[in-house]
Amino acid sequence: MTISIDYDNTWTAMQAELNMFALMLKQVGHTVIITTCRNGWSDDMIFNPIPHWIPIIYAGSNFKQKAAEDAGHKVDIWID
């Protein structure tokens, strides 16, 4: 199963908890991704880091679902 977590006001609001949650999901075989409407990396993201093993999908002005699919992910659960 693939679970997508939004970055702004989701990951950033509960970084420690979602980090533990994502690790638990990975350990039992699920895929976790971050899907954000940002256009790309920005310096402020250093304050709410994402583990290196979680891919970040930058949707920009596209729909998140399409951006995730274009990156090869069929998301089953969206945490947004």
Helices and strands as residue ranges (DSSP letters): E 2-5, I 7-11, H 15-27, E 31-36, G 43-47, E 56-58, H 64-70, E 77-79
